[in-house]
């Protein structure tokens, strides 16, 4: 992967975050290069198409903004510059109004630049001086400015907004303002806040560029509740406010795309009795996509869960309170991220929030529907067991496939698939939403969205084809299909559609590069089974599949 450019612009001196951000870049093993735009040039950097930030189309652009500093330079007393006889403007309401206009201007500028140039953007609303912020920050008009920025950029793709109040709360910082540093060098924050700010930026970058883990496996006794259900009974275990907080945390993870599983050494009936009989349980049966409740080792059961869900062990997180169980899974399944609950129950909420492994960024509609889709898979698997052939299975399911030009609203999901799909992914190319948006406006590029449904429900957007003109051939840039849609002849239908488009446009061939990865052998097997020529690949591709367009075409799969 090429070096990730990180460009930082701020309306105050931001260089003190360099060391801590460099530390996290090394710790996270990111190949990244950091640079700082000229000071107090935030709007200029966003508006100027030739600026360093505007040209950063393949990296992360970071804007550090003090809403208090958005209107005009501050004076030595920590308030606005009241020179030129501007005493008539010396009111809190006027300062807020000026800052609100500046925030609105920034939001519009970032939204326009993001849609024009692409890349990933992080906007941090840094806190004003405590005298301006007020004792009750939640009711402060300056806190409302943060919310204004968050709400304004919420719909902008590829953008993450971080609230300064959240940084202060997360790191427990009461003293963060440095008036002496502000006067001398426009450095308005203490070293502790600069360190927290750099950490927040690093955490956001990590979430943006690292695919999230797909499944979270939860222990039950002394994790979801206190006590042992097999001994205390369903009504004897404790479900206090902390356990409810923990359950709601994982429900939120589920609603943002994670698959929740249970793995408990118990009698199965005892566990489900707690779910069914305790009204305090926030977590419900329909939140859980799979479970292994028995007396086998948890490492063995997690392997079974991975096979059942058809996802790799490297996409799992295991949460348990027992150090022995955690050690077993760490030893036997090193690809699984194992996290042990703190023994101090009161520390659990803060512990959950501090774990970067749970960060999930850029949630799509497909993420929110994922648990329901996996629950429907159980019924599909029953038909698979009854069917004698793949063709019979597809007929029993009544699979319907739609392959059509992607709508603008689908580009975020397609970009997400390029980062997450590892099995049926021929080229392994990652494309941001902004990149896809740019090529979608060109006549020599094609972006197709693949959607599916069957008798049990809608699959959603499960695949994508992106191709471009390459002279006599149509060259495929992306050819991928979600693993949950494999085995339904959908990949054949996708190839049929791209060939039909190539014929219509007068191309002589379709070219599909194959880039070998750790898990995409299923894509290679599909291409190997076709009537096509292979040639030496170009660039990272090991081979290139060349389909000469003759009168015959690939037989379309289900739903044609």
C-alpha positions as CSV (number, residue, x, y, z in Angstrom):
1,X,0.0,0.0,0.0
2,X,1.3,3.5,-0.8
3,X,2.2,6.0,1.9
4,X,-0.8,7.7,3.4
5,X,-0.5,11.5,3.3
6,X,-1.8,13.3,6.4
7,X,-2.1,17.1,6.0
8,X,-3.1,19.2,9.1
9,X,-4.4,22.8,9.1
10,X,-5.5,24.8,12.1
11,X,-6.5,28.3,13.1
12,X,-4.0,28.1,16.0
13,X,-0.5,26.6,16.4
14,X,-0.9,22.9,15.9
15,X,2.6,21.6,15.7
16,X,2.7,20.3,19.3
17,X,0.6,17.3,18.3
18,X,3.4,16.2,15.9
19,X,5.2,14.0,18.4
20,X,2.2,12.2,19.8
21,X,0.7,11.7,16.4
22,X,4.0,10.3,15.1
23,X,4.1,7.9,18.1
24,X,0.7,6.5,17.2
25,X,1.6,6.2,13.5
26,X,4.6,4.1,14.5
27,X,2.6,2.1,17.1
28,X,-0.2,1.4,14.6
29,X,2.3,0.4,11.9
30,X,0.8,2.9,9.5
31,X,2.9,3.9,6.4
32,X,2.0,7.6,6.6
33,X,3.6,11.0,6.0
34,X,2.5,14.0,8.1
35,X,2.7,17.7,7.1
36,X,1.3,21.0,8.4
37,X,-0.3,23.7,6.4
38,X,0.7,27.3,7.1
39,X,-0.8,28.5,10.4
40,X,-4.3,30.1,10.5
41,X,-5.0,29.2,6.9
42,X,-7.9,26.8,7.4
43,X,-10.4,28.4,5.1
44,X,-7.7,29.3,2.5
45,X,-6.6,25.7,2.4
46,X,-10.1,24.4,1.9
47,X,-11.2,26.9,-0.7
48,X,-8.0,27.0,-2.8
49,X,-8.0,24.1,-5.2
50,X,-4.2,24.3,-5.5
51,X,-3.6,24.1,-1.7
52,X,-1.8,21.2,0.0
53,X,-5.1,20.0,1.6
54,X,-7.1,20.3,-1.6
55,X,-4.6,18.3,-3.5
56,X,-4.6,15.6,-0.8
57,X,-7.1,13.4,-2.7
58,X,-5.6,10.1,-1.6
59,X,-4.9,10.8,2.1
60,X,-6.4,12.3,5.2
61,X,-6.9,16.0,5.7
62,X,-7.2,17.2,9.3
63,X,-8.8,20.5,10.2
64,X,-8.3,21.7,13.8
65,X,-10.7,24.5,14.5
66,X,-11.4,26.6,17.6
67,X,-14.9,28.0,17.0
68,X,-13.9,30.9,19.3
69,X,-11.1,31.7,16.9
70,X,-13.2,31.6,13.8
71,X,-14.5,35.2,13.9
72,X,-11.3,37.3,14.4
73,X,-8.0,37.2,16.4
74,X,-8.3,37.1,20.1
75,X,-6.8,39.8,22.3
76,X,-4.6,39.4,25.4
77,X,-7.5,39.1,27.7
78,X,-8.8,36.0,26.0
79,X,-11.6,37.7,24.2
80,X,-12.0,39.1,20.7
81,X,-9.9,41.9,19.3
82,X,-11.8,45.1,20.1
83,X,-9.6,47.5,18.2
84,X,-10.9,50.1,15.7
85,X,-13.6,51.2,18.2
86,X,-15.7,48.0,17.8
87,X,-17.1,48.3,21.4
88,X,-20.6,48.2,20.0
89,X,-19.9,44.6,19.0
90,X,-18.6,43.6,22.5
91,X,-21.5,41.2,23.4
92,X,-21.6,37.5,23.9
93,X,-24.4,37.2,21.3
94,X,-22.4,39.0,18.7
95,X,-19.4,36.8,19.2
96,X,-21.5,33.7,19.0
97,X,-23.2,35.0,15.8
98,X,-19.9,35.7,14.2
99,X,-18.5,32.3,15.1
100,X,-21.7,30.6,13.9
101,X,-21.4,32.3,10.5
102,X,-17.8,31.2,10.3
103,X,-18.7,27.6,11.2
104,X,-21.4,27.5,8.6
105,X,-19.0,28.8,6.0
106,X,-16.5,26.1,6.9
107,X,-19.1,23.4,6.7
108,X,-20.1,24.5,3.2
109,X,-16.5,24.7,2.1
110,X,-15.5,21.3,3.5
111,X,-18.6,19.7,1.9
112,X,-17.9,21.2,-1.5
113,X,-14.2,20.4,-1.4
114,X,-14.8,16.8,-0.2
115,X,-17.2,16.2,-3.0
116,X,-14.9,17.8,-5.6
117,X,-11.5,16.4,-4.4
118,X,-12.3,13.3,-2.3
119,X,-9.9,11.9,0.3
120,X,-10.8,11.5,3.9
121,X,-11.4,14.5,6.2
122,X,-11.3,14.9,10.0
123,X,-12.7,18.1,11.5
124,X,-12.0,18.7,15.2
125,X,-14.0,21.4,17.0
126,X,-11.4,22.4,19.7
127,X,-12.7,24.0,23.0
128,X,-12.6,27.7,23.7
129,X,-11.1,29.1,26.9
130,X,-12.9,28.0,30.1
131,X,-14.1,31.6,30.7
132,X,-15.9,31.4,27.4
133,X,-17.0,27.8,27.5
134,X,-18.7,28.2,30.9
135,X,-19.0,25.9,33.9
136,X,-21.9,23.9,32.4
137,X,-20.4,23.1,29.0
138,X,-23.5,21.2,28.0
139,X,-25.6,24.4,28.1
140,X,-22.9,26.6,26.6
141,X,-23.6,28.3,23.3
142,X,-20.1,27.4,22.3
143,X,-21.0,23.8,22.8
144,X,-24.0,24.4,20.5
145,X,-21.4,25.5,17.9
146,X,-19.8,22.1,18.1
147,X,-23.1,20.5,17.5
148,X,-23.7,22.8,14.6
149,X,-20.5,21.7,13.0
150,X,-21.3,18.0,13.6
151,X,-24.8,18.3,12.2
152,X,-23.6,20.3,9.2
153,X,-21.0,17.7,8.2
154,X,-23.0,14.6,9.2
155,X,-24.2,13.9,5.7
156,X,-20.9,14.7,4.0
157,X,-19.2,11.4,2.9
158,X,-15.7,10.6,4.0
159,X,-15.8,13.1,6.9
160,X,-15.4,12.5,10.6
161,X,-16.2,15.3,13.1
162,X,-14.6,15.1,16.6
163,X,-16.0,17.3,19.4
164,X,-13.5,19.0,21.7
165,X,-15.9,18.4,24.7
166,X,-15.7,14.7,24.0
167,X,-11.8,14.8,24.0
168,X,-11.9,16.6,27.4
169,X,-14.4,14.2,28.9
170,X,-12.7,11.0,27.5
171,X,-9.3,12.1,28.9
172,X,-10.6,13.7,32.1
173,X,-9.0,17.1,31.4
174,X,-10.2,20.0,33.5
175,X,-7.2,22.2,32.9
176,X,-6.6,22.5,29.2
177,X,-6.2,26.2,28.4
178,X,-2.8,27.9,28.4
179,X,-3.2,31.6,28.3
180,X,0.5,32.3,28.4
181,X,1.2,30.0,25.4
182,X,-1.7,31.6,23.5
183,X,-0.2,35.1,23.9
184,X,3.3,34.1,23.1
185,X,2.9,31.7,20.2
186,X,-0.8,31.2,19.5
187,X,-0.6,27.9,21.4
188,X,-3.8,28.0,23.5
189,X,-3.6,24.5,25.0
190,X,-1.7,22.7,27.7
191,X,0.7,19.9,26.7
192,X,-1.9,17.4,28.1
193,X,-4.6,18.7,25.8
194,X,-2.2,18.7,22.8
195,X,-1.4,15.0,23.6
196,X,-5.1,14.2,23.9
197,X,-5.8,16.0,20.6
198,X,-3.1,14.1,18.7
199,X,-4.4,10.9,20.2
200,X,-8.0,11.7,19.0
201,X,-6.8,12.4,15.5
202,X,-4.7,9.2,15.4
203,X,-7.7,7.2,16.6
204,X,-10.0,8.7,13.9
205,X,-7.4,7.9,11.2
206,X,-7.1,4.4,12.5
207,X,-10.9,3.9,12.3
208,X,-11.0,5.3,8.8
209,X,-8.2,3.3,7.2
210,X,-8.7,0.0,9.2
211,X,-11.6,-2.3,8.3
212,X,-13.6,-3.0,11.4
213,X,-13.9,-6.5,12.9
214,X,-17.0,-8.2,11.7
215,X,-18.0,-10.4,14.7
216,X,-18.0,-9.9,18.5
217,X,-18.2,-13.1,20.6
218,X,-19.5,-12.4,24.1
219,X,-19.2,-14.5,27.2
220,X,-22.3,-14.6,29.5
221,X,-21.6,-15.3,33.2
222,X,-19.9,-12.3,34.8
223,X,-19.8,-10.6,31.5
224,X,-23.4,-9.9,30.3
225,X,-24.5,-10.3,33.9
226,X,-22.9,-10.9,37.3
227,X,-23.0,-14.3,38.7
228,X,-23.4,-17.8,37.2
229,X,-26.8,-18.5,35.8
230,X,-26.4,-22.3,36.2
231,X,-26.0,-21.9,40.0
232,X,-28.0,-18.7,40.8
233,X,-30.8,-19.3,38.2
234,X,-32.2,-16.7,35.8
235,X,-33.5,-14.5,38.6
236,X,-30.4,-14.8,40.8
237,X,-27.9,-13.3,38.4
238,X,-27.2,-9.5,38.7
239,X,-28.1,-7.1,35.8
240,X,-27.2,-3.7,37.2
241,X,-26.7,-0.4,35.5
242,X,-23.1,-1.2,34.5
243,X,-24.2,-4.5,32.8
244,X,-27.0,-2.8,31.1
245,X,-24.5,-0.2,29.8
246,X,-22.3,-2.9,28.5
247,X,-25.2,-4.6,26.7
248,X,-26.3,-1.4,25.2
249,X,-22.8,-0.7,24.0
250,X,-22.8,-4.0,22.1
251,X,-26.3,-3.4,20.8
252,X,-24.9,-0.2,19.3
253,X,-22.0,-2.2,17.8
254,X,-24.6,-4.5,16.2
255,X,-26.6,-1.5,14.8
256,X,-23.4,-0.3,13.2
257,X,-22.7,-3.6,11.5
258,X,-21.1,-6.0,14.0
259,X,-22.4,-9.5,14.3
260,X,-23.0,-10.5,17.9
261,X,-22.4,-14.1,19.0
262,X,-22.5,-15.9,22.4
263,X,-19.9,-18.4,23.6
264,X,-20.6,-19.7,27.1
265,X,-19.7,-22.8,29.1
266,X,-23.2,-23.5,30.4
267,X,-26.3,-25.4,29.8
268,X,-28.0,-23.7,26.9
269,X,-31.4,-23.6,28.5
270,X,-30.0,-21.8,31.5
271,X,-28.6,-19.0,29.4
272,X,-31.7,-18.5,27.3
273,X,-33.8,-18.4,30.4
274,X,-32.0,-15.2,31.5
275,X,-32.7,-13.7,28.1
276,X,-36.4,-14.7,28.2
277,X,-37.3,-14.1,31.9
278,X,-35.3,-11.0,32.9
279,X,-36.9,-7.7,31.8
280,X,-33.7,-5.9,32.7
281,X,-31.8,-7.5,29.8
282,X,-31.3,-4.9,27.0
283,X,-29.7,-7.6,24.8
284,X,-32.3,-9.9,23.2
285,X,-32.3,-13.1,21.4
286,X,-32.8,-11.4,18.0
287,X,-29.6,-9.4,18.5
288,X,-27.6,-12.7,18.5
289,X,-26.8,-14.2,15.1
290,X,-25.1,-17.4,16.4
291,X,-24.2,-19.0,19.6
292,X,-22.2,-21.9,21.0
293,X,-23.4,-22.7,24.6
294,X,-21.8,-26.0,25.7
295,X,-18.9,-27.4,27.7
296,X,-16.3,-27.4,24.9
297,X,-13.4,-25.0,24.9
298,X,-14.2,-21.5,23.7
299,X,-11.4,-21.5,21.2
300,X,-13.0,-24.6,19.6
301,X,-16.4,-23.0,19.6
302,X,-15.1,-19.8,18.0
303,X,-13.7,-21.8,15.2
304,X,-17.1,-23.3,14.7
305,X,-18.8,-19.9,14.8
306,X,-16.3,-18.7,12.1
307,X,-17.2,-21.6,9.9
308,X,-20.9,-21.1,10.4
309,X,-20.8,-17.4,9.6
310,X,-18.3,-18.0,6.8
311,X,-16.0,-15.2,7.9
312,X,-12.3,-15.4,8.9
313,X,-11.0,-15.7,12.4
314,X,-9.1,-12.5,11.8
315,X,-12.4,-10.6,11.8
316,X,-13.4,-11.7,15.4
317,X,-13.3,-10.0,18.8
318,X,-13.7,-12.2,21.9
319,X,-14.9,-10.6,25.1
320,X,-14.7,-12.5,28.4
321,X,-14.0,-11.8,32.1
322,X,-12.1,-15.0,32.8
323,X,-8.3,-14.7,32.3
324,X,-7.9,-18.5,31.7
325,X,-10.5,-18.5,28.9
326,X,-8.8,-15.4,27.4
327,X,-5.4,-16.9,27.6
328,X,-6.7,-20.1,25.9
329,X,-8.2,-18.1,23.0
330,X,-5.1,-15.9,22.7
331,X,-2.8,-19.0,22.5
332,X,-4.9,-21.1,20.2
333,X,-6.5,-18.4,18.0
334,X,-3.9,-15.6,17.7
335,X,-5.8,-13.9,14.8
336,X,-8.8,-13.3,17.1
337,X,-8.5,-10.1,19.2
338,X,-9.1,-11.1,22.8
339,X,-10.2,-8.5,25.3
340,X,-10.6,-9.2,29.0
341,X,-13.1,-7.3,31.1
342,X,-11.6,-5.4,34.0
343,X,-12.2,-6.9,37.4
344,X,-13.4,-3.6,38.7
345,X,-17.0,-3.6,37.4
346,X,-17.3,0.2,37.8
347,X,-14.4,0.6,35.3
348,X,-16.2,-1.2,32.5
349,X,-17.9,1.8,30.8
350,X,-14.7,3.7,30.5
351,X,-12.9,0.6,29.5
352,X,-15.3,0.0,26.6
353,X,-14.9,3.6,25.4
354,X,-11.1,3.5,25.4
355,X,-10.8,0.4,23.3
356,X,-10.0,1.4,19.7
357,X,-10.8,-2.0,18.4
358,X,-14.5,-1.3,18.8
359,X,-14.4,1.9,16.7
360,X,-16.6,1.8,13.6
361,X,-16.7,4.6,11.1
362,X,-18.9,5.2,8.1
363,X,-22.0,3.0,8.9
364,X,-24.2,2.2,5.9
365,X,-27.8,0.9,5.6
366,X,-26.4,-2.5,4.8
367,X,-24.4,-2.4,8.1
368,X,-27.6,-1.7,10.0
369,X,-29.4,-4.5,8.4
370,X,-26.6,-7.1,8.7
371,X,-27.8,-9.0,11.7
372,X,-31.2,-9.5,10.1
373,X,-29.6,-10.8,6.9
374,X,-27.5,-13.3,8.8
375,X,-30.6,-14.5,10.7
376,X,-32.3,-15.1,7.4
377,X,-29.3,-17.1,6.3
378,X,-30.3,-19.9,8.7
379,X,-33.4,-20.6,6.7
380,X,-31.4,-20.5,3.5
381,X,-28.9,-23.0,4.9
382,X,-31.8,-25.3,5.6
383,X,-32.6,-25.3,1.9
384,X,-29.0,-25.7,1.0
385,X,-28.9,-28.9,3.1
386,X,-32.0,-30.2,1.3
387,X,-30.9,-29.4,-2.2
388,X,-28.9,-31.9,-4.2
389,X,-27.2,-29.4,-6.5
390,X,-26.3,-25.7,-6.5
391,X,-28.8,-25.1,-9.3
392,X,-31.6,-26.8,-7.3
393,X,-30.7,-24.7,-4.2
394,X,-30.9,-21.5,-6.3
395,X,-34.3,-22.5,-7.6
396,X,-35.6,-23.3,-4.1
397,X,-34.5,-19.9,-2.9
398,X,-35.9,-18.1,-5.9
399,X,-32.8,-15.9,-6.1
400,X,-33.3,-12.6,-8.0
401,X,-30.4,-10.4,-9.0
402,X,-30.3,-6.9,-10.3
403,X,-27.2,-5.4,-11.9
404,X,-27.5,-1.8,-12.9
405,X,-25.6,1.5,-13.0
406,X,-24.8,2.6,-9.5
407,X,-26.8,5.5,-8.0
408,X,-24.9,8.3,-6.2
409,X,-26.4,7.1,-2.9
410,X,-24.8,3.7,-3.4
411,X,-21.2,4.8,-3.8
412,X,-20.6,4.8,-0.1
413,X,-21.6,1.2,0.2
414,X,-19.5,0.2,-2.9
415,X,-16.5,2.0,-1.4
416,X,-17.0,0.1,1.8
417,X,-17.2,-3.2,-0.1
418,X,-13.8,-2.5,-1.7
419,X,-12.2,-2.3,1.8
420,X,-14.0,-5.2,3.4
421,X,-14.5,-7.9,0.8
422,X,-11.6,-10.4,0.9
423,X,-12.9,-13.7,-0.6
424,X,-14.6,-12.9,-4.0
425,X,-12.5,-9.9,-4.9
426,X,-10.5,-10.2,-8.1
427,X,-8.4,-7.0,-8.0
428,X,-8.3,-6.2,-4.3
429,X,-8.4,-2.5,-5.2
430,X,-9.7,-0.1,-2.6
431,X,-11.6,2.9,-3.8
432,X,-12.9,5.8,-1.7
433,X,-16.4,7.2,-2.2
434,X,-14.9,10.4,-3.6
435,X,-12.8,8.4,-6.2
436,X,-15.9,6.5,-7.3
437,X,-17.8,9.7,-7.5
438,X,-15.2,11.3,-9.8
439,X,-15.0,8.4,-12.2
440,X,-18.8,8.0,-12.2
441,X,-19.0,11.4,-14.0
442,X,-16.8,10.2,-16.8
443,X,-18.1,8.5,-20.0
444,X,-15.2,6.1,-20.2
445,X,-15.9,4.5,-16.8
446,X,-18.7,2.2,-15.7
447,X,-19.9,1.5,-12.2
448,X,-22.5,-1.2,-11.7
449,X,-24.2,-2.0,-8.4
450,X,-25.3,-5.6,-7.7
451,X,-28.3,-6.2,-5.5
452,X,-30.0,-9.5,-4.7
453,X,-33.1,-10.9,-3.0
454,X,-34.8,-14.3,-2.5
455,X,-37.9,-15.7,-1.0
456,X,-36.7,-14.9,2.6
457,X,-35.6,-11.3,2.1
458,X,-33.5,-8.6,0.5
459,X,-29.7,-9.1,0.4
460,X,-29.1,-5.4,-0.2
461,X,-26.1,-4.1,-2.2
462,X,-23.8,-7.1,-2.3
463,X,-21.4,-6.6,-5.2
464,X,-19.9,-4.2,-7.6
465,X,-18.3,-3.9,-11.0
466,X,-16.2,-1.0,-12.0
467,X,-14.6,-0.9,-15.5
468,X,-12.9,1.6,-17.8
469,X,-11.9,2.0,-21.4
470,X,-8.7,0.3,-22.4
471,X,-8.6,0.7,-26.2
472,X,-10.0,-2.5,-27.7
473,X,-10.9,-3.9,-24.4
474,X,-13.1,-3.0,-21.4
475,X,-10.7,-3.2,-18.4
476,X,-12.3,-4.2,-15.1
477,X,-11.0,-2.2,-12.1
478,X,-13.2,-3.8,-9.4
479,X,-15.0,-7.1,-9.6
480,X,-16.3,-8.2,-6.1
481,X,-19.1,-10.0,-4.4
482,X,-19.9,-10.2,-0.7
483,X,-19.1,-13.6,0.8
484,X,-22.6,-13.9,2.1
485,X,-23.9,-14.0,-1.5
486,X,-21.6,-16.7,-2.8
487,X,-22.9,-20.0,-4.1
488,X,-25.9,-18.5,-5.8
489,X,-24.6,-18.0,-9.4
490,X,-24.6,-14.2,-8.9
491,X,-21.0,-13.9,-10.0
492,X,-21.9,-15.5,-13.4
493,X,-24.7,-12.9,-13.8
494,X,-22.3,-10.1,-13.1
495,X,-19.9,-11.3,-15.7
496,X,-22.7,-11.7,-18.2
497,X,-23.8,-8.1,-17.6
498,X,-20.3,-6.6,-18.0
499,X,-19.8,-8.6,-21.2
500,X,-23.2,-7.4,-22.6
501,X,-22.1,-3.8,-21.9
502,X,-18.8,-4.4,-23.6
503,X,-20.5,-5.8,-26.7
504,X,-22.9,-2.9,-26.8
505,X,-20.0,-0.4,-26.7
506,X,-18.1,-2.3,-29.4
507,X,-15.2,-3.7,-27.3
508,X,-13.4,-6.8,-28.5
509,X,-12.7,-8.2,-25.0
510,X,-13.1,-7.9,-21.3
511,X,-10.0,-7.8,-19.2
512,X,-10.0,-8.7,-15.4
513,X,-6.8,-8.5,-13.5
514,X,-6.3,-11.0,-10.7
515,X,-4.3,-9.8,-7.7
516,X,-3.7,-12.7,-5.3
517,X,-4.5,-12.1,-1.7
518,X,-4.6,-14.2,1.5
519,X,-8.3,-15.2,1.1
520,X,-9.4,-14.5,-2.5
521,X,-8.7,-18.0,-3.9
522,X,-12.5,-18.4,-4.5
523,X,-12.3,-15.5,-7.1
524,X,-9.4,-17.2,-8.8
525,X,-11.3,-20.5,-8.9
526,X,-14.2,-18.8,-10.5
527,X,-12.0,-17.2,-13.2
528,X,-10.2,-20.5,-13.8
529,X,-13.5,-22.2,-14.5
530,X,-14.3,-19.9,-17.4
531,X,-13.5,-20.2,-21.1
532,X,-10.9,-17.5,-21.2
533,X,-7.3,-16.7,-21.9
534,X,-4.7,-15.8,-19.3
535,X,-1.8,-13.4,-19.8
536,X,0.9,-12.0,-17.5
537,X,-0.6,-9.3,-15.3
538,X,0.4,-5.7,-15.2
539,X,1.4,-3.9,-12.0
540,X,0.3,-5.8,-8.9
541,X,-1.7,-8.3,-10.9
542,X,-0.2,-11.7,-11.1
543,X,-2.4,-12.7,-14.1
544,X,-5.0,-11.1,-16.3
545,X,-8.1,-12.8,-17.4
546,X,-9.0,-12.0,-21.0
547,X,-12.5,-12.9,-22.2
548,X,-12.8,-12.6,-26.0
549,X,-16.3,-11.5,-27.0
550,X,-17.8,-14.0,-29.4
551,X,-21.4,-14.7,-30.2
552,X,-21.7,-17.0,-27.2
553,X,-21.8,-15.5,-23.7
554,X,-21.5,-16.8,-20.2
555,X,-24.7,-18.4,-19.2
556,X,-26.4,-16.1,-16.7
557,X,-27.1,-17.4,-13.2
558,X,-30.2,-17.2,-11.1
559,X,-32.7,-14.4,-11.7
560,X,-31.8,-13.7,-15.3
